[in-house]
Amino acid sequence: MKAEYKDDIPHGVSTWYNEYETKTSEVNFMNGKKEGIQSFWNGNGILIKEEVYENGELIETR
């Protein structure tokens, strides 16, 4: 996982990778809370799901 922090709190883009260094998920954090779209990919790099967050709350899954 690669993440950006501000004062030890997630703030900015966080990206998760599998054991083969393929990106599996990415989301933006604002002051420790998810904000915007979190995307999920399978091991072949195909988008499989998106979750929409507002102020840390899940409001929609696509």
PyRosetta script that sets phi, psi and omega in degrees:
from pyrosetta import init, pose_from_sequence

init()
pose = pose_from_sequence("MKAEYKDDIPHGVSTWYNEYETKTSEVNFMNGKKEGIQSFWNGNGILIKEEVYENGELIETR")
pose.set_psi(1, 139.5)
pose.set_omega(1, 173.1)
pose.set_phi(2, -119.9)
pose.set_psi(2, 133.3)
pose.set_omega(2, -176.6)
pose.set_phi(3, -145.4)
pose.set_psi(3, 154.5)
pose.set_omega(3, 174.5)
pose.set_phi(4, -104.9)
pose.set_psi(4, 143.0)
pose.set_omega(4, -178.2)
pose.set_phi(5, -132.0)
pose.set_psi(5, 153.1)
pose.set_omega(5, 172.9)
pose.set_phi(6, -134.9)
pose.set_psi(6, 117.6)
pose.set_omega(6, -177.3)
pose.set_phi(7, 54.7)
pose.set_psi(7, 43.9)
pose.set_omega(7, 178.5)
pose.set_phi(8, 64.1)
pose.set_psi(8, 17.6)
pose.set_omega(8, 177.8)
pose.set_phi(9, -118.0)
pose.set_psi(9, 134.5)
pose.set_omega(9, 177.7)
pose.set_phi(10, -54.5)
pose.set_psi(10, 126.7)
pose.set_omega(10, -179.4)
pose.set_phi(11, -154.8)
pose.set_psi(11, 107.4)
pose.set_omega(11, -175.0)
pose.set_phi(12, 119.5)
pose.set_psi(12, -164.1)
pose.set_omega(12, -174.8)
pose.set_phi(13, -79.7)
pose.set_psi(13, 132.6)
pose.set_omega(13, 171.5)
pose.set_phi(14, -118.7)
pose.set_psi(14, 133.9)
pose.set_omega(14, -176.3)
pose.set_phi(15, -129.7)
pose.set_psi(15, 133.0)
pose.set_omega(15, 178.3)
pose.set_phi(16, -107.5)
pose.set_psi(16, 146.4)
pose.set_omega(16, -180.0)
pose.set_phi(17, -130.4)
pose.set_psi(17, 152.6)
pose.set_omega(17, 174.0)
pose.set_phi(18, -87.3)
pose.set_psi(18, -175.8)
pose.set_omega(18, -176.6)
pose.set_phi(19, -65.1)
pose.set_psi(19, -14.7)
pose.set_omega(19, 178.6)
pose.set_phi(20, -99.6)
pose.set_psi(20, 11.6)
pose.set_omega(20, 179.4)
pose.set_phi(21, 64.8)
pose.set_psi(21, 27.2)
pose.set_omega(21, 173.9)
pose.set_phi(22, -92.6)
pose.set_psi(22, 131.7)
pose.set_omega(22, -179.8)
pose.set_phi(23, -63.9)
pose.set_psi(23, 130.0)
pose.set_omega(23, -179.5)
pose.set_phi(24, -114.6)
pose.set_psi(24, -21.3)
pose.set_omega(24, 179.6)
pose.set_phi(25, -161.3)
pose.set_psi(25, 151.3)
pose.set_omega(25, 178.0)
pose.set_phi(26, -152.8)
pose.set_psi(26, 137.8)
pose.set_omega(26, 179.5)
pose.set_phi(27, -153.5)
pose.set_psi(27, 156.7)
pose.set_omega(27, 176.2)
pose.set_phi(28, -99.1)
pose.set_psi(28, 139.3)
pose.set_omega(28, 174.4)
pose.set_phi(29, -113.0)
pose.set_psi(29, 142.0)
pose.set_omega(29, 172.0)
pose.set_phi(30, -127.0)
pose.set_psi(30, 113.8)
pose.set_omega(30, -179.4)
pose.set_phi(31, 52.6)
pose.set_psi(31, 43.5)
pose.set_omega(31, 175.1)
pose.set_phi(32, 84.9)
pose.set_psi(32, 0.2)
pose.set_omega(32, -179.1)
pose.set_phi(33, -119.1)
pose.set_psi(33, 140.0)
pose.set_omega(33, 177.5)
pose.set_phi(34, -62.9)
pose.set_psi(34, 140.5)
pose.set_omega(34, -178.7)
pose.set_phi(35, -144.1)
pose.set_psi(35, 122.5)
pose.set_omega(35, 178.7)
pose.set_phi(36, 98.1)
pose.set_psi(36, -149.1)
pose.set_omega(36, -173.6)
pose.set_phi(37, -98.0)
pose.set_psi(37, 128.2)
pose.set_omega(37, 169.8)
pose.set_phi(38, -101.4)
pose.set_psi(38, 122.0)
pose.set_omega(38, -179.3)
pose.set_phi(39, -102.1)
pose.set_psi(39, 145.8)
pose.set_omega(39, 178.3)
pose.set_phi(40, -127.1)
pose.set_psi(40, 133.3)
pose.set_omega(40, 179.1)
pose.set_phi(41, -122.0)
pose.set_psi(41, 150.9)
pose.set_omega(41, 174.0)
pose.set_phi(42, -82.4)
pose.set_psi(42, -179.0)
pose.set_omega(42, -177.3)
pose.set_phi(43, -64.5)
pose.set_psi(43, -13.8)
pose.set_omega(43, 178.1)
pose.set_phi(44, -97.9)
pose.set_psi(44, 6.3)
pose.set_omega(44, 178.7)
pose.set_phi(45, 81.0)
pose.set_psi(45, 15.1)
pose.set_omega(45, 179.9)
pose.set_phi(46, -93.3)
pose.set_psi(46, 129.2)
pose.set_omega(46, 178.3)
pose.set_phi(47, -62.8)
pose.set_psi(47, 125.0)
pose.set_omega(47, -177.9)
pose.set_phi(48, -114.3)
pose.set_psi(48, -20.2)
pose.set_omega(48, -178.5)
pose.set_phi(49, -165.5)
pose.set_psi(49, 151.4)
pose.set_omega(49, 171.7)
pose.set_phi(50, -133.8)
pose.set_psi(50, 139.7)
pose.set_omega(50, 174.9)
pose.set_phi(51, -120.6)
pose.set_psi(51, 137.9)
pose.set_omega(51, -179.3)
pose.set_phi(52, -107.6)
pose.set_psi(52, 127.7)
pose.set_omega(52, -178.4)
pose.set_phi(53, -118.9)
pose.set_psi(53, 143.2)
pose.set_omega(53, 170.6)
pose.set_phi(54, -130.6)
pose.set_psi(54, 119.1)
pose.set_omega(54, 178.8)
pose.set_phi(55, 51.8)
pose.set_psi(55, 41.4)
pose.set_omega(55, 176.5)
pose.set_phi(56, 84.2)
pose.set_psi(56, -2.6)
pose.set_omega(56, -179.0)
pose.set_phi(57, -105.8)
pose.set_psi(57, 133.6)
pose.set_omega(57, 176.5)
pose.set_phi(58, -71.5)
pose.set_psi(58, 121.6)
pose.set_omega(58, -179.4)
pose.set_phi(59, -114.1)
pose.set_psi(59, -15.9)
pose.set_omega(59, -178.7)
pose.set_phi(60, -162.0)
pose.set_psi(60, 144.6)
pose.set_omega(60, 172.8)
pose.set_phi(61, -122.7)
pose.set_psi(61, 133.5)
pose.set_omega(61, 179.8)
pose.set_phi(62, -121.0)
pose.dump_pdb("model.pdb")
